[in-house]
Amino acid sequence: MTAMQTIDLSVRNLGVYDLGPYGCLPTNPLRRLSEPFEIFEQIADNLPSLNNSKQTRIVVNKLPPFPYEKLQDMELKRAHLVLGLLAHSYVWCDKDNVIDYIPENIAVAFWRVSKRMGVKPILTYSDVILNNYALNGREFCIENLTCLNTMTGTNDEKWFYLVHVYIEYEAAPIIKGLLDVYHDTTRDTVSRVLGVIKRQLGKIIGILNRMREQCDPVTFFGIIRLYLHGWDNENFPDGICYRGINNNQYVKLVGGSGAQTAIFQIIDASLGITHTSDYFVKVLKYMPQGHRYFIAFVRHNINLRTIVETMPSDELNELLNGCVNMLSSFRKHHTAATQQYIVKHLPKPSDEASGSGATPFQKFLKQVLDETK
């Protein structure tokens, strides 16, 4: 299937794009792999204490090869998360002695599973956010969410992930609205959906602003952020080696970051907003394949700006501008959060400071904000 292919996008067919009732967020992520992988699950459970005592490498080195050939399709996302947690903990558990390779017993599996899924072999946003939560209770609210796994064991890390989970959930009505417009471009539907986008973006801003409730900026910068880094920074000028793969050649990959969510590329595409940075293209390969295809589908088939231009209306123009302004407001709040959680803790704040995704993010975020119009 090509990204531009026109198909029936009714709710029952959302699985083609790895979407569902919660939008990009799976409704019930697998909590544990089957019995052949139990030893790996146990190590993942114990990573906070292993990382804290710098024993992760000793324990992982004793593991048998991860039997990736035994994975069922439904286990792939969970396997990618577990392997990513093990790999990142192996590399970063001793910040004074980071290591530039992943051992063969998990590297080969991580590489093969990633290839089977069509994503990069590194811990991604979709791993720690989309596939790393459980809902306890009927009401979907942040207080009813739990995090399946962490690398530090801190409540701050759990909260950091769960805030993003809740953002994904509140973005689901936007995706549903865009599908409504795809099927029906009448004035009433377009007006309603523009209202939904503005309303949900307002909710997302409110959720983002809750980050400080249980995620301390000092803890995030000094402890959590390290484990989310990739292999495309000053620590690894040549990247790292996945032993047993490609004759042990070194590979550069960026770490997980909010830029790897599909939500805001979907919203940008629907509002006719384009960005010049090639980073938006680069991070597509770190997203689930279906989400990449859906971004492309929206870009080519659901442009609200173009639709509004075909039916001149002050009301619709006002609604469209309201959506763009709310998206711009979100990006201002996000930029403020990066200042609070990263920039102010740097020895010498500069435009070259990088986020966990290795982006010189201050220049990048300013550019993105300037282009949101």
FIMILO-502484 format. One record per residue: residue in three letters; x, y, z of N, C-alpha, C, O, CB in turn. Coordinates in steps of 0.05 Angstrom, whole numbers, plus 5000, padded with zeros to 4 digits. Glycine has a CB too. Layout:
FIMILO-502484
ALAXYZXYZXYZXYZXYZ ...
This chain:
FIMILO-502484
MET501749765000500050005000501750255000503650275016498150005024 THR501150444983502650694983501250895002498950865008502850814954 ALA502851095011501851285030499551445019497851535034504051465040 MET499451484992497551654980495051504971493151624960498751804957 GLN495051244974492851084964490151164978490151195002493350784969 THR488151194963485551264974484051014981483450854963483951444954 ILE483450985007482050745016479750835034479551065041483950545030 ASP478050645041475950705060477150745088478250565099473850475060 LEU476850985098477951045124475751055146475851215164479351315123 SER473950865144471950845165473350735190475550625188469650665157 VAL472050765213473350695238474250405238476350335249471350735261 ARG472750225225473449945225476049895209477149675212471149785213 ASN476950085193479350035177481750205188483850215174478850105149 LEU481450325211483650485221486250325227488350435227482750625247 GLY485950065231488249895236490349905214492649845219487349615241 VAL489449965190491349995168493550195175495850165166489950065142 TYR492750405189494550615197495450595226496450795237493350885192 ASP495050365238495750325266494350535284495550625303498850345270 LEU491850595277490250775293487850625304487250405296489251015275 GLY486550745324484250625336482550825351482751065345485150405356 PRO480850735369479050925384480551135399479551355403477350765403 TYR483051085407484651275421486651415402488651525411486251145444 GLY486051415377487851545357490351395354490351155347488451825366 CYS492651525358495251385355495951205379497751045377497451595352 LEU494451235400494951095425493550825425491050815422494051255449 PRO494950595428493650335430491750335454492350455474495750115432 THR489550185452487650175474488550005497487750045519484950085463 ASN490249805491491049615512493749495506493849265497488849395516 PRO495849645510498549535503499149275518498349245541500749745510 LEU500449095504501248845516502948895541504949045539502648665496 ARG502348775563503748825588506148645592508048715607501948795611 ARG506248415578508448235582508648035559506647955547508048075609 LEU511047965552511547775531511047495541510747445565514447795520 SER510847305523510147025530512646895544514747005546509346865505 GLU512246645553514046505570516946495560518846525576513146225574 PRO517446455534520246435525521846695530524346685529520346385495 PHE520546915536521847165540521847265569522447495575520647375522 GLU520947085587520547175615523147275628522947465643519446945631 ILE525347155622527847245634528447535626529547685642530147065627 PHE527847605602528347885592526348075606527048305612528047895561 GLU523847985610521948155624522748195653522448415663519148015623 GLN523847995665524748025693527048225695527048385714525647755704 ILE528848225676531048415677529948695672530848885685533248345655 ALA528048725653526848985648525449085674525549325679524748965625 ASP524148915689522848995714524949105733524349285749521348755726 ASN527348985733529349055753531349275744533249335758530948805760 LEU530849385721532749585710533249825729535549905731531749695684 PRO531149925743531750155760533950095781535750255785529250235775 SER533749855794535849795814538449715801540549775811534849565832 LEU538349575778540749505764542249755754544649765756540149315741 ASN540749935743542050185733543150345756545350455753540050355717 ASN541750365778542650515800545250405812546950555822540550525822 SER545550135811547950005822550049955801552149845807547149745835 LYS549450035776551250005754551849705748554149635740553950155759 GLN549949545752550249255748548949155722549048915716549049095772 THR547649335708546149255684547849095664546948885654544949495670 ARG550149195658551849055638552548775646552648595630554349225632 ILE553148745672553948485682551648285678552048055669554748495712 VAL549248375685546848195683546148145654545547915647544448325698 VAL546048355637545348315609547348135595546547975578545148585595 ASN549848155601551847995588551447695593552347525578554648065598 LYS550047625615549547345622546947235609546446995611549347315652 LEU545447415596542947325584543447155559545447195545541247565576 PRO541746965553541946815528541046995505539947205510540146555529 PRO541546915480540547075458537547105459536146915464541446955431 PHE536547345454533647395454532447245430533147295407533047695452 PRO530647045435529546875414527447015397525046945398528446615426 TYR528247215382526247385367524647225347522447305340527747605353 GLU525646995338524246835318521546725329519746655314525946605308 LYS521346725356518946605369516846815374514646755383519746475395 LEU517347065367515447285372512947265354513247215330516747555368 GLN510647295366508147315350507947615342509047785355505647225367 ASP506347665321506047945312505048125334505948355336504047945289 MET503248025351502148195372504248255394503748435411499748055385 GLU506548125393508548165414510748355404512448435420509847905421 LEU510748435379512948595368513348865383515548935389512448645339 LYS511149005388511449265401512549245429514349395437508749415402 ARG511649045443512648995470515548915469517148995486510948785485 ALA516248745450519048655447520848895441523148905452519248445425 HIS519949075424521549305417522049475442524249585446520249465395 LEU519949515458520249665483522249535502524049665512517549695497 VAL521949275507523749135525526649145515528449195531522848835528 LEU527049085490529749095479530949375480533349415485529748985450 GLY529249575475530149855476530949925504533050065508528050035466 LEU529449845524530049905552532749775560534349895573527849815571 LEU533049525552535549385558537949515544540049545556535349085550 ALA537549585519539849695504540649975515543050025519539049725474 HIS538750145520539350415531540550395559542350545566536850585531 SER539450215575540550185602543450075600545150155616538849995619 TYR543949895582546649785579548650005571550850015582546649565557 VAL547850185554549550395544549950615566552250705570548450525519 TRP547750685579547850935596547950885626547951075641545451095590 CYS547950635635547650585664550050705680549650765704547550285670 ASP552250735668554550865681555351105665556851085645557050665683 LYS554351335673554651585657557551665655558351825637553051805668 ASP559251575673562051635673563651445655566051475651563251645701 ASN562251235646563551035629561550925609560950685609564850805646 VAL560551105592558651015572560050835552562450855548557351255557 ILE558450655541559650445525558550465496556250535493559150165536 ASP560150405476559350465449558450215433558950195409561650595434 TYR557250025447556249795433553949675449553649705473558449585428 ILE552249525434550149355446551049065442551748995420547249415434 PRO550948905464551848625461550148465442547748515439551948495488 GLU551448265430550148115409547547975418545747945402552047915398 ASN547447895443545147735453542547895452540347775452545647635481 ILE542748165452540248325448540448495423538348575412539848505473 ALA542848555413543048725390541848605365540448735350546048785385 VAL542348345360541348215336538248215336537048275316542447925334 ALA537148145359534248145362533048425358531048465344533348025389 PHE534348625371533348895369533348985339531449115330535049085386 TRP535448915325535648995297533448845280532148975264538448925286 ARG533148585285531248425269528348505275526748525257531748135274 VAL527748545300525048625307524348895295522148945285524748635338 SER526249085296525849345285525449335255523649475245528249525291 LYS526949165242526649145213523849025206522549115187528848965201 ARG522948835222520348705218518148915222516048895209520048475237 MET518549105240516549315246516849555228514949715226516849395275 GLY519149585214519549815197520250065213519550285204517149865181 VAL521550035236522450265252525350235258526650035252520750285279 LYS526550445271529350445278529950275303528250265321530350735282 PRO532250155304532949985328534050155351536450145357535049775320 ILE532350315362533050485385530450535401528250515390534350755375 LEU530750615426528350665442527050925432528251135432529150695472 THR524550895423523151125410520851225428520251105449522051035383 TYR519751445420517451565433515151355434513951325455516451815418 SER514651215413512451025413512950795432511050685443512050905385 ASP515550735438516150525457515350615485513750485499519150455457 VAL516550835495516150915523513551065528512751085551518451105531 ILE512151155507509651295511507251115502505651035518509651565496 LEU507151065476504750925465504450645475502150555480504950925435 ASN506650505479506450215486507350155514508249935520508150055466 ASN507250355532508450325559506550415581507350535601511050475560 TYR503950375577502050475597499850265601499450095584500850745589 ALA498450285624496050125629493950305641494650485657496749875648 LEU491450255635489250405646487950235668487150015663487150475624 ASN487850355692486550215714483950365721484050575735488550215739 GLY481750255712479250395716477950455690479250435669479550645733 ARG475450535690473950585665474550855654474850895630471050565670 GLU474851065671475351335662478251365653480051305668474551535683 PHE478551475629481251525619482151795629481452005617481451505588 CYS483651795651484752045662487551975672488151745677482952165684 ILE489252175675492052125682492251985709494151845713493552385682 GLU490352045727490451915753489951615752490751475771488452045772 ASN488751525731488151235728490251095710489850855704485351195716 LEU492351225703494351105686496751015702497551145722495251305665 THR497950795694500450705706502450645683501650595661499950445723 CYS504950665690507150625671508050335674508550245696509450825675 LEU508450195652509249915653512149885661512749715678508749785627 ASN513950035650516750015655518150285655517450465640518149825635 THR520250305671521950545671524850445673525350215679521250745694 MET526650635669529550565672530750675698532850595707531050675649 THR529350875710530350995735528650925759529650955782530551295732 GLY526250835755524550785778523351025791521851005811525950615798 THR524051265782523051505794520151565786519351495764524851745786 ASN518651685804515951765798516051985776514152005760514551875823 ASP518252135775518552345755518552225727517352335709521152505760 GLU519952005723520051875697517351765689516451805666522151645696 LYS515951645708513251545703511351775694509951745675512151395728 TRP511451995709509752215704510352345677508552415662509952435726 PHE512952365670513752465644512452315622511452425602516852465642 TYR512552045624511351875603508251905603507051935581512151585608 LEU507051905626504151895628502852165619500652155608503251835656 VAL504252385623503252645613502952625582501052715571505052875621 HIS504952505570504852475541502752275532501452305511507652385530 VAL502352065548500151875542497552015541495851975523500151645562 TYR497052185561494552325563494152535540491952575530494352465590 ILE496352655532496352835509495452675484493752775468499052965504 GLU496552435480495852275457492852205458491452215437497452015456 TYR491852145482488952085484487252315476485252285462488351995513 GLU487952555485486352795480486552875451484953045441487153025498 ALA488552775436488852835408487052655391486652715367491752815399 ALA486052445402484452255386482052375373481452315350483552025404 PRO480452555386478252685373479052845348477452885330476752865392 ILE481452945348482453095324482652905300481752965278485153225330 ILE483752665305484052465284481252385274480752365250485652225293 LYS479452335293476752255286475452475269474152425249475052195311 GLY475852725277474752955262475752975234474253025215475253215277 LEU478352925231479552945204478352725186477952765162482552915206 LEU477852495197476552275182473752355174472852295152476552015198 ASP472352495192469652595185469852785161468152775143468452745209 VAL471852965161472153155139472853005113471953075091474253365145 TYR474452795115475152635092472652525078472452515053477052405099 HIS470652445094468252335083466152545077464352505061467052135102 ASP466352785089464252985087465453265089466153345111461952945108 THR465653405067466853675067464753895067465254115058468753705043 THR462353845078460354055079461154255100462754205118457553925086 ARG460054495098460754715115460354645145462054705162459054965108 ASP458054515151457554445179459654265191460554295214454754325182 THR460454055175462453865185465154005188466453965209462753625166 VAL465954165169468554305170468554495194470554505209469054465144 SER466354635199466154815221466454665248467854745266463554975221 ARG464954445250465054285274467854175280468754185303463154055272 VAL469154075259471853955263473954165270475754115286472653805238 LEU473754395258475654615265475254685295477154745309475154865248 GLY472754675304472254725332473454515350474454575371469254745337 VAL473254265341474454035356477454075358478654035379473753775342 ILE478754145336481654175336482554385356484354345372482754245308 LYS481154615355481854835373481454745402483054795420480155085367 ARG479154625408478454545435480554335446481454365468475654425436 GLN481154135430483053935439485854035442487253955461483053695419 LEU486654215425489354345429489454495455491454495469490054525405 GLY487254625462487154765488487454565511488854625530484554915491 LYS486154335509486354125530489254025531490353975553484453895524 ILE490453985508493253885507495154085521496953995535494153835478 ILE494754335517496354535530496054515560498054525575495654825521 GLY493654475569493154445598494554205609495654215631490154425603 ILE494553985594495953735603498953775604500253705623495253505584 LEU500053905583502853955583503754115607505854075619503654105557 ASN502054305615502754485637502554335664503354455685500954715637 ARG501654085664501553925689504253785693504553655714499253725688 MET506053805675508553655677509953705704511053525716510453725654 ARG509953955713511354025737510153905762511453895783511354325740 GLU507653805761506353695784507953465797508253455821503553595777 GLN509053295780510453055790513052995776514252785780508752815790 CYS513953165758516453125744518253365749517853585738516053085713 ASP520253335767522053545774524053605752525253415742523453475801 PRO524353855744526253915722529053825728530453735710526154215717 VAL529953845753532753775759533053465756535053375746533453855789 THR531053315766531153025763531052945733532552765725528852895778 PHE529353075718529153015690531853065676532852895662526953175676 PHE532953295680535453365666537753195675539353115659536053665670 GLY537953155701540353015712540252715710542352585710540753095739 ILE537852595709537652305710536152185686537252025671536352215736 ILE533652275682531952145662532852195634532952015618529152245666 ARG533552445628534252525601536552365589536652295566534952825600 LEU538452295607540752135598539951875584540951805563542652085621 TYR538051735597537251475587535651485561535451285547535551335608 LEU534651725555533151755530534851835506533951845483530951955534 HIS537351905512539151985491539651765471539351525477541852075502 GLY540351835446541051645426543951625421545551685439539651705400 TRP544751545397547551515391548351705368549551625348548151215382 ASP547451955371548052155351548752415365547552625361545552195331 ASN550752395382551552625398554552615404555952445394549952635425 GLU555452805421558352825426559552575440561952535438558853065443 ASN557852415453558952175465559751965445561451795451556852065484 PHE558451975422558951765402559351895374557451895358556551565401 PRO561751995369562252125343561751945319561152045297565052225342 ASP561951685323561551495301559051325305558451145290563951305298 GLY557451395326555151225332555950995350558051015364553851125307 ILE554350785351555050555366554850295349553750305327553250525392 CYS555850085360555949835345553749645355553549595379558649695348 TYR552149535337550349315343551749055337551848965314547549345327 ARG552948935357554648705352553148475340550848415348555948615379 GLY554348355320553048145305551448235281550248075267551247995323 ILE551448495276549948615254551748765235553448925244547648795264 ASN551448725209552948885189555948895194557149115193551849165187 ASN557148675200559948655206560848855227563048975226561548715180 ASN559048895247559649065270560249355262561749495275562048955285 GLN558949445241559249725233557849905254555949825266558149775205 TYR558850155256557650335275555350485262555350545238559750535286 VAL553250545278550750665269550050905286550350895310548450455269 LYS549251125273548251365287545251375286544051365265549451625275 LEU543951395310541051425311540351625333541751635353539751145317 VAL538251775329537451975349535751845370534451635366535952205336 GLY535651965394534151855416531151925414530352085396535251955442 GLY529651815432526751875432526152155440527452265458525351675450 SER524252275427523452555433520552595425519452445410525352755420 GLY519452815435516652885427516252935398514052915388515753125442 ALA518452995384518253035355517452775340516652785317520853135343 GLN517652545354516952295342514052215344513252005335518752075353 THR512452385357509552335356508452425329509352615317508152485379 ALA506452275320505252345294503252575297502552695277503852095283 ILE502252625321500052805325500453075311498753165296499552855355 PHE502753205317503053475308503753495279503253705266505153615325 GLN504953285268505253285239502553245225502153355203507253065230 ILE500753095237498053055227496553325227495353395207496552845242 ILE496753465250495353725252496553925233495054075220495553825281 ASP499153935231500454125212499454065184498654255169503554095213 ALA499453815176498553745149495653825144494953925123498953445144 SER493953785164491153845161490654145159488654225147489553725184 LEU492354305171492054595171493654725148493754975146492854715197 GLY494954565132496554675109499054805118500054985104494854865094 ILE500154725141502654845152504954675143504954425147502554865183 THR507054795132509354645123511854745138511954975147509854675092 HIS513754565142516254635155518654585137518554395122516554485182 THR520654745140522954715123525154535134526854435119524254985118 SER525054485160527154315172526854025163524653915162526954325203 ASP529053905155528953625147528753435170528453185167531453555131 TYR528753545195528453375218525753245219525453015229528953535244 PHE523753385208521053265208520953025190519452835195518953475198 VAL522553025169522652785152524352575165523652335164523952865124 LYS526452655178528252465191526852295212527252055214530552615204 VAL525152425229523852285251521652105242520651935257522752485271 LEU520652125217518551955207519351655210517651495216517952015178 LYS521951605205522851325206522951215235523550975239525551295193 TYR522551385254522451295282519651255292519151165315523951505300 MET517651315275514851275282513951005271515150895254513151505269 PRO511650905283510450675271509850715242509050935234507850595287 GLN510150515226509750535197506950655190506750835173510050275183 GLY504950555203502250645198501850935202500451075188500250485214 HIS503151035223502951325229504251495207503251705200504151395256 ARG506451395197507751535175505951555151505651755138510451395167 TYR504651325145502851315122500451505126499551635107501851035117 PHE499451525151497151695156497851985153496252145143495951635184 ILE500252065162501152345159501152415129500152625121504052385171 ALA502252235113502352285084499552295072498952455055503952065070 PHE497752115082495052115072493652375078492352495061493451885085 VAL493952475103492652735110493852955093492353125083493052795140 ARG496452955089497753165074496653185046496353395034500753125073 HIS495952955034495052955006492052955003490952984981496252714993 ASN490552915025487652875022485853035041483553065036487052595026 ILE486953145062485253285082486553555090487653575111484853115107 ASN486453745072487654015077485354205083483954305065489354115052 LEU484954265109482754435117483054715107481054845101482654445148 ARG485554815104485955085093484855105065483555295057488955155094 THR485554905049484554895021481554875020480255005003485954675006 ILE480454705037477554665037476154935045474155005032476754445057 VAL477155075065475955325074476055535051474255695048477355435099 GLU478255525036478555725014476555684992475955864977481355705003 THR475455434990473455384969470655474977468855474961473355084963 MET470255535003467655625012467955875029467755865054466155395028 PRO468456105016469056355030467056405053464656415049469056595011 SER468156445077466456485100468156605122470256495129465156215110 ASP467256835133468656955155468756775179470756765193467457225162 GLU466556625183466456445206468556225204469956175223463656325209 LEU468756095180470655885176473455985178475255855189470155745149 ASN473956215166476656335167477456395196479756345204476856595151 GLU475556485211476156545240476756285255478556275271473756685252 LEU475256075249475755815262478455705254479855605271473455625255 LEU479055725228481655625219483955775233485855655242481855655189 ASN483756035233485856195246485956135276488156145288485256495242 GLY483656075288483656005316485255755321486655725342480855975326 CYS484955555303486455305305489455355303491055255318485555105284 VAL490255515283493055575279494155725303496455665312493455745253 ASN492655915314493556065337493855885362495655915378491656295343 MET492055695364492155505387494555315384495955255404489555345390 LEU495155235360497555065355500055225361501955125372497554965326 SER500055475352502355655358502655685389504855685399501955925345 SER500355715403500455735432501655485445503255495463497655785443 PHE500855245434502054995444505055005441506554935459500854755430 ARG505955085418508855085413510355285430512655245438509355145383 LYS509055505437510255695456510455565484512555595497508555955458 HIS508355425492508455285518510555065518512055025538505655165525 HIS510754925496512754715494515654825495517354715508512454555468 THR516055055481518655185482519355265511521555245520518755425463 ALA517355375525517755455552518455215570520155235588515255595564 ALA517254985564517954745579520754655574522154565593515954515572 THR521754675550524554595544526454785559528554705567525054595514 GLN525755035561527355225576527555135605529655145617526255515574 GLN525255055616525054985644526454715650527754685671522154975652 TYR526254525632527154255637530054205626531354015635525354065625 ILE530954365607533554315596535354565596537554555608533254215567 VAL534554775583536354995578537455115604539855175606534955215562 LYS535755165623536655305647538555135664539855245682534255375664 HIS538754875658540554705673543254655659545054535670539254435678 LEU543454765635546054735620548054935632547355155641545554795590 PRO550654855632552755035643552755295628552955505641555454895640 LYS552555295602552455535586550255505565550755395543555255595573 PRO547855585571545655555551546355675525547455895523543055685562 SER545855515504546455615477544555495457543055305463549355535469 ASP544555615433542755515412543555235403542055105389542755705389 GLU545955145410546854885401546154665420546754435415549854895397 ALA544954735443544154535462542154345449540454425433542854655488 SER542354085455540753885441538753765461539353735485542453665429 GLY536353695450534453545466535253245465537353185455531653585455 SER533553075476534152785476534352675448535552475443532152635492 GLY533052815429533152725401535452845386535552815361530652805388 ALA537352965400539853075388539353305368540953355350541252855373 THR537153455373536653685356537653935370537253975394533653715350 PRO539054115355539654385367536954525371536154695354541654555348 PHE535654455393532754505394531854785397529654855389531654345416 GLN533454965408532555235411532055365383529955495379534555405427 LYS533955345366533655445338531355295324529755415310536255425322 PHE531355035328529254875315526454955324524754985308529854575321 LEU526054975351523455045361522555325352520155365346523355015391 LYS524355505351523755775342522855775313520955905305526155965346 GLN524355615297523655595269520855475265519355565249525755435254 VAL520355255280517755125278515455315286513455325273517654875296 LEU515955465308513955665316513455875295511255955290514755795343 ASP515655975283515356185263513856085238512456235225518156285254 GLU514055825233512755715209509855625215508455555196514255465200 THR509055645240506255575247504455815242503855965261506055475276 LYS503555845218501956075210500256005186498756175176503656315205 
